[in-house]
Amino acid sequence: MEDFEKILVLENEFEAELIEEVLMDKQIPYGIIIREDSALGGITELEEGWGYLEAPGRFKDEIMAIYKEIQDTSTEPEEGEA
């Protein structure tokens, strides 16, 4: 089994679900680690993100390209918006 490394920080569950769907379709191995800190009331989420994605290093460039595409798509204005 290949070693997994931290690839990117996820800001929220929505982001995680989007990238997870694409990675599953492309059969890229991954893990999503959620930062749960109920004892601190979610303060580390503000500083360190909602969680992070890890995968074998050989997939890093492909995963980053997928993530950038998701980011670009989610920040584009809807048709008719200015």
N, C-alpha and C positions, 0 to 999 in steps of 0.2 A: 504494500500500500504506500502511496506517495505521501510525503509530508505536506501538510496544509500550512499556509501562511496567511496572515492578515492581508487582505487585498484592499478593502475600502470600508469607510465608516458609513453606516446607514442612518439617515436622519429620522426616519419614522417607519411604521409598519407598512404603509402604503408603498413606499419605495422598495421595501423588502419583498413584498408580494409581487410587484412588477418584475423585478430582476430575477426572482425565484422562478417565475413562469418561463422566462426566456432561457434561463440556465437549464431547466428541466427539458425544454424542447430541444436544446442543443446537446443534451446529455453531458453537460459539464459538471463534474463533481464539485460540491460546495458544502459549506456549513454556514448557517446564520446564527450568530451568538447574540442574544438579547441581554442588554445590561439591565438587570432588575435590582433596584435598590430601594425597596419599599421602606426600609428602615430610615433612609435619608430623604424620603419624600420626592424622589426623582431628580435631585439636584445634580447628580453625575450625568444624567441624560442631557442636561443643558450644556455641560462642559465637554462631554465625550461622545455625544450622539446617542441615538436610540439603541444601536447595536452595531455589529460589524459582520462583514462577509469574509469567510476564509475559503481558500481553494488551493490546489497545487499551483506553484509558482509559474508553471509553463502556460497557464491559462490567464495570467494577469493582464496582458495586453488586450486579449479578447474581451475579458470581463469589463475592463475599464472603458473600452469602446462601447459596449452594450450600456453601461451605466451612463456614459455621456449622452448617448442617444435618448435614453429615458429622461435624463435631466433636460435636454433640449426640447423634447416633445412636451414635457409637463410645464415648461415655462413659456411655450408659444401661446399667443392670444388666440382665443376662439374666433371663428369667422364672424365678422360683424363687430368685433371689439376693436377698440383703438388704443 
